[in-house]
Amino acid sequence: MAINLATKYSKQIESVFTHDSYVKAHCKAKVDFTGAKTVRVYMLHTTPLVDYQRSGTSRYGQIKDIQDTVIEYTMSQDKSFTGVVDKGDESEQTITNKAGQWLRQQMREQVVPMADEYALGKIVNYGHIDCIDEKPTAQNIITEIFKARTWFNNHRVPREGRFIYIPASMTPDIMLSKEWCGLDNLAGKQLPTGVIGTVAGFTIIEIPDYMFGENHFFTAMHEQAVAFPYKINAAKIHTDPVGINGAVIEGRQLYDVFVLGSKADAVYSLIKTESRLSKPTITDSVKTAVTLQSSDSAKIYYTLDGTDPRFSMTRELYTAPFDATDMTVSVVAMDISDKFTSEIVQKEVAGK
């Protein structure tokens, strides 16, 4: 006999996940599922303003169709676990309650930390990346955070809902900086778990070091720039299966994190210069096809319609030279575990 726990415990588990996760609570972008594992986001393209003409048939400017870019995201993290509650002299109800308690603890101690670590690693690769030669110290960490503020302001990111994730080992650098020591408005205040205060308009969230990749110093983001959809596909108790005197608990989690392509400028990460993939090169001539290269042997993605190769549904994985005529080739190198995404390179390819 199998007792389905998904209905009974899903709300409580989701609450545990949101409460104990450092990342999920601050990922508030909304996405709609178009399938069991896929979501789509539509980005409308606006048009530049023109001078109104007082005569003619196109007084408001040339009529053009409103264009949009479709981005489809597929959830990739499909994890599972199992555990056994030995029957002994416990009743079926006691086994069910114990299984539910274990399931919540499993989420808190195993699923949530793994998901947070995955989320931080993915977010940094799909937003804006800035580089620094050495790890920030108490002398320059606040300056680096203000650079993130400047980026956000220049890209018109809303001022409310800005966060920065900082590894725990860098917290002393912030709190011992002369800028922080000059602040007295935080003294004695009760702050949420992980929050150590605010700097430059960012709420600072302290994260365990192991959740950050090597040479990843911090990530700033706006809460509407990132989605963190999560599902419980199955959570069941199998009573007295073959070979077991008791109950076997099985669980399956399906989740992912997505930086929205239309709001990628609302994610800003600081990394060490040497840990970023080199910019790919685009080579073409009248007599040859377009060739893409990366000195790091990374995967190279490209588009021929000017869309962002990190997100676009029209992107292709480069495998061999190709022909292109009167097109904008956009290229990025990414998907290497120990290196961060390169800068995006664009080139106008003229007719052959």
N, C-alpha and C positions, 0 to 999 in steps of 0.2 A: 504494500500500500504506500502511495506517495502523498504527502501532505504539501500542498503548494503554499510557500511562504511569501511569494511575491506580493499578493494582494494584502496580506495581513501586515507585512513589515515594510513595504516599499516606502511609505511616507516617513516612517521613523528613520529608515536608513538614509533616505535623501536628506533628512534634517541633519543626521550625523555627518554626512558627506559635506554639506554646505557649511556646517558649523566648524568642523575640524580642518577643513581644507584652507590653506593659506591663499589659494588662487581662485577657487571657484566663486567665492562670495563676491569677488570684484570683477567677474566676467558677466556682464549683464546684457550683451548684445543678443537680440532675438533672431532665431532662425526657425524656419518651418521645414519639417521633414517632407520630402517628396517620395521617399521610399523607406524601407526598413533601416537603411544605413546612410541615406543621402539627403542632403539639404541643398537648396538653391537660393542664391541671393541675386537680385537684379539691380544693377547700377545704371541709373539714367544719366545721360550725358547732356549737359546744358550747352547753350550756344552763346557766343560773345555778343555784346551789344553793338549796334551800328547806329549811325546817324539817321534820323527819320527824314525821308524824302517827301517834299511837299507836292510832288507831281509823279506821274507814272503809275504803273500797275503793281509795283512791288514797293510800296511806300515804307513798309516795315522791315524791308530787307528780303533777301532771297529765301523762298520757302523751302525748308528742308524737313525731312522726316525726323522725328525725335528718335534718337538711337539709344540703345542700352547694351550693356555688357552682362552676360549671364555667367555667374560663377557657381560651380557645383562643388560641394564638399562631400567627401565620403568618410564616415567614421571608420577608423582603422584599428583602434584598440579594443580587441575582443579577448577578454581575460576570463579565467575560470579558477575555481578552487574547490576543495572538498575536505570534509572532516567527519569524524566518527564520534558519536555519543554512545558509550557502552550502556546496555540496558540495566544490568545488575538487578536491583529490586525496584527500579524507578518506574513510575506509571507512564503511560503514553503522554498524558498531559504535561508531566514534569519534563519528559524528553523534549517535547515541543517547545516549552518555555526555555529550556537550557539551550536548545538549538537556536532560538531567536536571539538570546543573549550573545551566544558565540558568533552569530552572523553579524551583529552590530559591532562586536569587538574586532572581527575580521576586517570589516570595512574601515574601522578607525586605524588599525595598526598596519594593515597591508595594502588595501585598495587605495585609500586616500593618499598616503605618502607616494606610492608609485605614480598615481595620476598627477599629483602636483609636480613631481620631478619631470615627468613627460611634458606637462603643459609648459613649464618654464623653458625647457629646451626647445620646444616648437615655437613658442611666441617670439623668442629672440630672432629666429630665422625668417620671420615674415613681416617684420616692421623695419623701421629705420635703424641702421647700425652706425654708431660712431666709434672711433678707435683711439686708444691711448697706448703709449709705449710701455708704461709701467703701471702697476696697480696703484690706484689713488690712495693718498694718505690723508691724515688730518689737515694737512696744509692745503690740499687742493680738492678734496671730495665735494665740498659745498659748491665750489666753482663748477665742477662737472655737473652737478645737479642743476645749477642755474643754466647751463648750456641746454639741458633737456627742456627746461622751462622756456627758453628762447625759441627752441625748435617748435614746441607746442603752440606758443603764441603766434609765431610766423605762419603756422599752418592752421590757424583759427580753431584749434582744439578747445572745446568748452572748458572753462576754468573749474567748474564743479565736477567732481568725479575723477580726479587725477590721483594716481597711486604710483609709488615706487617700491619695487621689491629689492631688498638689500640682503646679502648673505650675512649671517650672524657675526662672522669674523670682522666685518667692516663696520659694525655698529659702533665700536669704540672710536673709530676714526671720525665718525659723524659727531658723537657726543663729546669728544675731546677737542673738536675744532673750535677756533675762537668765535666763529659765527654762532655755533650752537650754544656755547657757554654764555653768549650775550643774550640769550632768550630766557625769559623768566615766566612766560605765560603758560608753561606746561607743568610747573611745579605743583605737586599735590593732586593732579587730575587723575581720575580713573580712566584708563584707556583700554580699548578692546585688546584681546589677545593678539600678540604679534605687532601691534601698532606702537611705535615709540614716539610719535609726534608728527609734526608737519614742518617741511622746509620748502621754500620757494613755491608754495601752493600745492605741493604733493604730500599726501599722507604716506608716511614711510612704514612699510611692512617688513619686519625682520623675519627672514627665512633661514632654516637650517642650511649650513654650508653644502651638505651633500646633494641638495636639490639643484644647486647651480653647477653648470659645466665649468671645467677649468678655464680660467681667463675670461669668465663672464662676471662682470663687476656689479652691474645692476640693470634692471629693466623698469622703465617708466611706461605707464599706459593709461588710457582713459577707459572707464568701465564699459562704455558702449562700443569699444573697438574690438572686443574679443568675446566669442561665444564658447561656452563649455558645456555642450549637451551631454547628458548622461542618462543611460537607461539600465534598468535591471531586467535582463531577459529571462532569467530563471533563478529560482531559489526554492529548493525542494528538500523534504525529508523523505528518505526511503527507509521504511521500517522493516527490520529483519531481512535485508537482502541476502543472497547466498553468501555464506562464509562470515557473516556479521551477526552477532547477537546484540542488537541495539538499533541505532539509526545512523544512516549516512546522510550528511548534509552536502548538497551540491549547489554551487552558485556560479553565475556567469554575468560579467559586467561588460557593457558595451558603451564606450565613451570616446570623446575626442575633444580637441580644442582647435578653434579656427580664428585666425585674425581676418577680419572682414577686409576684402581688397579695397573697398571704398574708404576705409578708415585706417589703412595701414600706417599713415603718417601720425596716428595717435598712439603709436607704439615706438619707443625709443630705448635702445639698449647700448650700454657701454661695454666694450670688450677690449682685449689686448690686441694690438695691431697685427702681430704675427699669427694670430689664430683665425684671421679672416681669409677666405679664399681670394685668390688673385682675380682681378677683372678678366673675363674672357676677351679674346680678340676676334674681330670680324674682318675677314679678308675677302675681297672680291675684285674683279677686274672685268673689262669688256669681254675677255676671252675665256675666263674661268668661272666656275660656279662659286657660290658663297661657301667659305670654309670658316668654321668656328673652332677655337682652341682655348684650352685652359691649362696653365702650367701645373695645376694641382691634380690633374687627372680626375676632376670632379665631373658629376653629371651636368650637362649643359642643356638648358631648356630655352627654347626660342619661340617667338611669335612673329608673324609677318603682317600683322594689322595694327601694330603700335601698342597693343595691350600689354599689361604687366605679365611677364612670363612666370612670376611666382604664383599667380592665381588663375590666369585666363584659361577658359575651357578650350581655346584654340591653340594652346601651347603644344609644342612637340619636343620630344627628347632627341637631341642631335646625335645622329649615328654616322652620317656621311655627308659630303658636300651636296648642296642643293641649288637649284636655279631659282632666282627671284628677280622680278622686273618691276621697277617703279614701286617699291615697297619699303616700309619701315621695319627693319629687322631689330628686334629687342631680345637681348640675351642675358641670362643669369646663370651662374654656377652655384650649385647647392647640393645638399644631400650627401655630405661626408660627415661621419660621426664626430670627428675631432676638429672640424673646421666650421666656421660660420659662413652664411650666405654671402656671396660677393656683391659688389655694386652691380646695378643694371647698366648695361651698355646698349646704346642705340646707334643705328647707322642707316642713312637713306641710301638704298641701292637703286641706282639709275637703270634705265633700259640698256639691254645688251646690244 
